[in-house]
Amino acid sequence: PIFQFTNAQDLFDEINCTRRDFLTVTKVSPSYFTEIQYEREKREKEGRRFRFRDYDSNYRFLIITILTNLYKRLHKPLY
């Protein structure tokens, strides 16, 4: 799914309610990316955990991997 960034709270709400294991976010400026990083660290113990898979500041898109139970089970042998 593609999500257009408006603010950090809406992004975290989308991460918490999506059923997929990834999310593509558009219109993420470098300053918004910094804000998202800060909020992720601040909310580390809340909501669903996720990783930044890719960020392109020129195209302003961010791909987030959401750590679902299936994702964790499939990747456990790799770690």
Residue pairs with C-beta under 8 A, 6 or more apart in sequence:
1 18
1 20
1 23
1 24
2 24
2 25
2 26
3 11
3 14
3 23
3 24
3 25
3 26
4 25
4 26
4 27
5 11
5 25
5 26
5 27
5 28
5 32
5 62
8 32
8 35
8 36
8 39
11 25
11 36
12 39
12 43
12 47
14 23
15 23
15 47
15 48
15 50
15 64
15 66
16 47
16 48
18 66
20 66
21 65
21 66
21 67
21 68
21 70
21 71
22 53
22 63
22 64
22 65
22 66
23 50
23 63
23 64
23 66
24 61
24 62
24 63
24 64
25 61
25 62
25 63
25 64
26 60
26 61
27 60
28 36
28 55
28 60
28 61
28 62
29 57
29 60
30 57
33 55
33 57
33 62
36 62
37 52
40 50
48 66
48 67
48 68
49 66
49 67
50 64
50 65
50 66
50 67
51 64
51 65
51 67
52 62
52 63
52 64
52 65
53 63
53 64
53 65
54 62
54 63
55 61
55 62
55 63
56 62
65 71
